[in-house]
């Protein structure tokens, strides 16, 4: 598990999270959710933040071993749940595409 060290980096660079949000183009509410861990951040957003702050992505992330050990079962269950949702979504997408394909095939006849 990783956490963002944005507050510390902002303090070092003498800017606020609001200023960081404006400079990086990431909405301030989203940035706050990333900092508090309420939302996951994408690699693209991490890249934008690292460019804005002038640091490497690795400098933004801090590994939390204690969190991972303490909540490893919950993380595993969440990952499995997300995999099931992903499989269901892919299955529904394929079914929809199949339906569209069959409609197009019928209309060509």
Secondary structure, 3 states (H helix, E strand, C coil): CEEECHHHHHHHHCCCHHHHHHHHCCCHHHHHHHHHCCCCCCHHHHHHHHHHHCCCHHHHEEECHHHHHHCHHHHHHHHHHHHHHHHHHHHHHHHHHHHHHHHHHHHHC
